[in-house]
């Protein structure tokens, strides 16, 4: 077994690898958040995909892409909340108009 000098590295790990587990938590919006747990995972040299600065650059790129996707998701979420709010205000307005008509009718009859 070869030991690498200390640096950031990217490895390919098979899903059924011993010592690998995934802990999923359901989020409020129905999606899942996951935590990968590595406990004494043994890998051979062919599992190493990249190490050093190239991994850091790739991670920066992936984080940028994740920020773009998260932003798009949040814009869609905000648009949906806005549409729901408009529908609610329309219903509330109709109820208030009905109550005002009923109140004036009750006053004129009294």
C-alpha contacts under 8 A as a table, 3 or more apart, distances in Angstrom:
res1	aa1	res2	aa2	distance
1	X	44	X	7.50
2	X	45	X	7.74
4	X	7	X	7.86
7	X	51	X	6.78
7	X	52	X	5.66
8	X	51	X	5.72
8	X	52	X	5.32
8	X	53	X	7.82
8	X	55	X	6.72
8	X	56	X	7.22
9	X	48	X	7.34
9	X	49	X	7.67
9	X	50	X	5.79
9	X	51	X	4.08
9	X	52	X	6.26
9	X	55	X	6.33
10	X	48	X	6.17
10	X	49	X	5.49
10	X	50	X	5.25
10	X	51	X	6.13
10	X	55	X	6.52
11	X	47	X	5.28
11	X	48	X	4.53
11	X	49	X	5.29
11	X	50	X	7.22
12	X	47	X	4.99
12	X	48	X	6.50
12	X	49	X	6.59
13	X	17	X	6.71
13	X	43	X	7.77
13	X	47	X	6.76
14	X	17	X	5.26
15	X	20	X	7.43
16	X	20	X	7.32
17	X	20	X	5.77
17	X	41	X	7.40
18	X	41	X	6.26
18	X	42	X	7.77
19	X	37	X	7.86
19	X	38	X	5.70
19	X	39	X	4.68
19	X	40	X	5.77
19	X	41	X	5.01
20	X	36	X	7.28
20	X	37	X	5.83
20	X	38	X	4.88
20	X	39	X	6.41
20	X	41	X	6.73
21	X	36	X	6.03
21	X	37	X	5.15
21	X	38	X	6.68
22	X	34	X	6.57
22	X	35	X	5.72
22	X	36	X	4.72
22	X	37	X	6.02
23	X	34	X	5.57
23	X	35	X	5.09
23	X	36	X	6.49
23	X	37	X	7.50
24	X	32	X	6.27
24	X	33	X	5.71
24	X	34	X	4.39
24	X	35	X	6.45
25	X	32	X	5.53
25	X	33	X	5.24
25	X	34	X	6.23
26	X	30	X	6.27
26	X	31	X	5.98
26	X	32	X	4.50
26	X	33	X	6.38
27	X	30	X	5.48
27	X	31	X	5.39
27	X	32	X	5.45
27	X	33	X	6.68
28	X	31	X	7.38
38	X	41	X	6.04
43	X	47	X	6.22
44	X	47	X	5.76
44	X	48	X	7.79
45	X	48	X	5.74
46	X	49	X	7.58
48	X	51	X	7.71
50	X	54	X	6.88
50	X	55	X	6.10
51	X	54	X	6.46
51	X	55	X	5.60
52	X	55	X	5.66
52	X	56	X	6.72
53	X	56	X	4.99
53	X	57	X	6.17
54	X	57	X	5.15
54	X	58	X	6.19
55	X	58	X	5.02
55	X	59	X	6.07
56	X	59	X	5.06
56	X	60	X	6.22
57	X	60	X	5.12
57	X	61	X	6.32
58	X	61	X	5.08
58	X	62	X	6.19
59	X	62	X	5.03
59	X	63	X	6.07
60	X	63	X	5.13
60	X	64	X	6.22
61	X	64	X	5.14
61	X	65	X	6.31
62	X	65	X	5.07
62	X	66	X	6.14
63	X	66	X	4.97
63	X	67	X	6.18
64	X	67	X	5.12
64	X	68	X	6.38
65	X	68	X	5.13
65	X	69	X	6.27
66	X	69	X	5.11
66	X	70	X	5.98
67	X	70	X	5.08
67	X	71	X	6.01
68	X	71	X	5.13
68	X	72	X	6.24
69	X	72	X	5.11
69	X	73	X	6.19
70	X	73	X	5.03
70	X	74	X	6.17
71	X	74	X	5.08
71	X	75	X	6.17
72	X	75	X	5.13
72	X	76	X	6.32
73	X	76	X	5.22
73	X	77	X	6.17
74	X	77	X	4.86
74	X	78	X	6.05
75	X	78	X	5.11
75	X	79	X	6.19
76	X	79	X	5.09
76	X	80	X	6.25
77	X	80	X	5.13
77	X	81	X	6.26
78	X	81	X	5.07
78	X	82	X	6.12
79	X	82	X	5.05
79	X	83	X	6.25
80	X	83	X	5.10
80	X	84	X	6.22
81	X	84	X	5.11
81	X	85	X	6.12
82	X	85	X	5.06
82	X	86	X	6.25
83	X	86	X	5.16
83	X	87	X	6.30
84	X	87	X	5.15
84	X	88	X	6.16
85	X	88	X	5.01
85	X	89	X	6.16
86	X	89	X	5.12
86	X	90	X	6.26
87	X	90	X	5.16
87	X	91	X	6.38
88	X	91	X	5.22
88	X	92	X	6.10
89	X	92	X	4.97
89	X	93	X	5.97
90	X	93	X	5.14
90	X	94	X	6.27
91	X	94	X	5.13
91	X	95	X	6.26
92	X	95	X	5.10
92	X	96	X	6.21
93	X	96	X	5.14
93	X	97	X	6.15
94	X	97	X	5.10
94	X	98	X	6.17
95	X	98	X	5.07
95	X	99	X	6.12
96	X	99	X	5.01
96	X	100	X	6.03
97	X	100	X	5.10
97	X	101	X	6.28
98	X	101	X	5.22
98	X	102	X	6.16
99	X	102	X	5.03
99	X	103	X	5.88
100	X	103	X	5.04
100	X	104	X	6.16
101	X	104	X	5.26
101	X	105	X	6.18
102	X	105	X	5.06
102	X	106	X	6.10
103	X	106	X	5.10
103	X	107	X	6.16
104	X	107	X	5.05
104	X	108	X	6.20
105	X	108	X	5.22
105	X	109	X	6.27
106	X	109	X	5.21
106	X	110	X	6.19
107	X	110	X	5.19
